Amino acid sequence: ARLFGVGCAGVLIIRKNSVVLLMAVQIILLAAMLNFVAVGQAAGNSAGQVNAILVAVIAVAQMVLGLAITIAFFRNRGSVAVEDVDTLRG
């Protein structure tokens, strides 16, 4: 619950840097993975671990895509500030 709270606080409070925003979302996904494993362990089955692996795959895909977009944005604009993303509207 603490990891999830830290991730939510990071998303809601720190909105200036897109890399920090992506890291906060990763912390939220990490909290969900930890919860899946803990509930699966308490229930005595491996379904929680399978769900955690699925969340890990989704988290990796999200991070790769987010970093690719952030790097492309930095090359074009020279900044990773979230406020500057509005300038990309066509």
N, C-alpha and C positions, 0 to 999 in steps of 0.2 A: 504494500500500500504506500510505503514511503517513496519507493522508486517511481511509482505511478504519479504521486503527488509532485515529486521533483520534476518529472517530465512535463506534467500539465502546467506547472508554474513556469517552466522554461518556455513553453509555447505561448502562454498568455502574457508573460511579463517581458521577455526578451524577444522583441520582434524586429530588431534592427539588422541582424546579420543572418543571412540564409543558412550558413554553415551551422551556426549555433541552433537554429530552428530545426535543421535536420537531425542534429545530435539529440535534441530534446524528444523528437518523435522516436528516435531509436531507443531512448531510455524508456519511453512508454511501451514500446514493443518488447523490450527486455523484461519489464515488469509483468506483461501478459504471459511471456514464455515461462517465467519463474512460477507464476500462478498455475499455469497448466501442469507443470511438472509436480508441484506440491499437491494439487488436488488429485492427480493421477496416482501419486505415491500413497496418499491417504486412502484412496479407493481400492488400491491393490491391483491396479491394471496398468498397462502401458499406453493407454489411449492419450494420456496427458503428454507423454514424451513424443508421440507421433504428432500431436498438435503443435508441440513446441518446435519440432523440426520444420513443420509447415510454416509457422510464424517466422522462423529463422530464414527460410528461403524467401519469403515475402519481404522481410526486412532487408536482406541483401540486395534484392532486386530494386527496392525502393531507394536504397542508399546509392547504388550505382547510377540509377537514372537521375536522382537528385543532384549528385555530384557532377554528372555530365552536363546537366542543364546549368548548374552554378558555374562551372568552368567556362562554358560557352558564353554565358552572360558576362563573366569577368573579362573575357577576351574582347568582347564587343564594347562594354561600357567602362571597364576599369574599376568596377566596384561590385561588392556582393551585398549591398544594402537592399533590404526588401522594399524600401520606398521607391527605389529606382525601377522596379519591375513594371510599374505603370507605364513607363515610356515605351514598352514593347508592344503596346496595343496598336494594331494596324489600322 
